[in-house]
Every structure is written in C-alpha cells, then in structure tokens.
Amino acid sequence: MQGEDFAELYLEDDKKWRKEFYYEWPDPFENAHFIPAVQALIRKDYKYIYWPQHNYHQLYDMVKDPLELNDLHNDSSLSAIFSEMKSQFAVLQADAAGNVTTPVGVTEKLRKRK
C-alpha cells in the first residue's frame, strides 16, 4: 500500500504531515465506457493531473479555482510551477511504483512510546 502512516497525527506531539500526495486511478480494462486512467499530484495550492491514455496534462490553481474550471497548464506565467509539479509528480509516481510496504502499525508505535 502506498502512503504514510497517519498515526503520528494523534500519537506524537510534533505533528508532521505531508504537504502533497500522489493520486492514481487505473483503468485496467482500457475501455472507453469507463473512467479513463488518471494520475495526479495534489497540493493545497495547485493540482497537476496527467491522463496517460490521452497524454494530456492539466494544472489547476486550487486557491483561485477550487472547482477546477480553468486549466492553466499552458499559462506561461505558471511554467515554473508546472515544471516543478511535473518533476515532483514523476518522483512520487516512481516511489509509489516501487514502494509497496506495510506501514508500522499503531500497536508498534504505542509500544515505542512506553
């Protein structure tokens, strides 16, 4: 399972949490009648979306456009943000593909606190 153990949020005083996450919806049937495969890097301020079956990218400003109505991936004033998010997306995508682990459980964390 890809992700992080969120037990830290309620077991530790110093609560550190991720500021972004990788999202993936596979289309195992590659069927046009289903939702197409989609992958994304999601942050509070921006969302980068990649549609692999269509080789199409999207970028949304989640603060100014929370309903995702204005695709900004071609906006030249945001090219640095688009490039950085695309690069970080590739890092998280690779990590998700090679990081199928079982996180340390709550019981183990409670034992360490004693």
Buried (B, 14 or more C-beta within 10 A) or exposed (E): EBEEBEBBEEBEEEEEEEEBBBBBEEBEEEEEEEEBBBBBBBBEEBBBBBBEEEEEBBBBBBEEBEEEEEBBBEEEEBEEBBEEBBEBBEEBBEEBEEEEEEEEEEEEBEEEEE
